[in-house]
Amino acid sequence: MTRNPKTAQLQIRLSIAEKSAIKRAAARADMDMSAYVLSRVLSVPAGQFQDALRNCAGSEPRFALAELNSWFSSLSAGELREAIEAAPTLVLTPYLSNTVAAMVELACARLGLAPPAWTRDVAALAEPVFGSALQSVRLHLLKSSPAPFRRRNLFVDASLGDRV
């Protein structure tokens, strides 16, 4: 997965012994000190979620959304909560923002979690988007779409955990 460019810095005060201990631990992990400290401080699932969102913003969002779907389906309640706690740091298109928010809401509902507050800040699409261009399928999509998707004017058949 892609990585964020580093554009900010954080300074902390520590003793020479603490710095030496961090340096040794980073060397044992075959990492530089910054990467080691970040890996210990930042949530792995949260980083994976942000990486998945960057992939969704790429040239083939359908495949990246399918990967995100599979990943969400593999998470426990605790892992999901940790992954989605922070809002996406990347600005997504309205369609992708709504799709991701609906997927998060559905994953939370399936695991008995309250969706994160940031999902409520994603405004629903003004125009409906259907998962198929076939007119004959639209009635089915209107009826079968999961509630989080319908609320966002997204009408799909396959949803979180499903395969097409």
Secondary structure as GFF3:
##gff-version 3
##sequence-region A 1 164
A	DSSP	alpha_helix	16	28	.	.	.	ID=ss1
A	DSSP	alpha_helix	33	41	.	.	.	ID=ss2
A	DSSP	alpha_helix	44	56	.	.	.	ID=ss3
A	DSSP	alpha_helix	61	74	.	.	.	ID=ss4
A	DSSP	alpha_helix	77	84	.	.	.	ID=ss5
A	DSSP	alpha_helix	94	111	.	.	.	ID=ss6
A	DSSP	three_ten_helix	117	121	.	.	.	ID=ss7
A	DSSP	beta_strand	129	130	.	.	.	ID=ss8
A	DSSP	three_ten_helix	135	137	.	.	.	ID=ss9
A	DSSP	alpha_helix	138	144	.	.	.	ID=ss10
A	DSSP	alpha_helix	147	151	.	.	.	ID=ss11
A	DSSP	beta_strand	154	155	.	.	.	ID=ss12
###
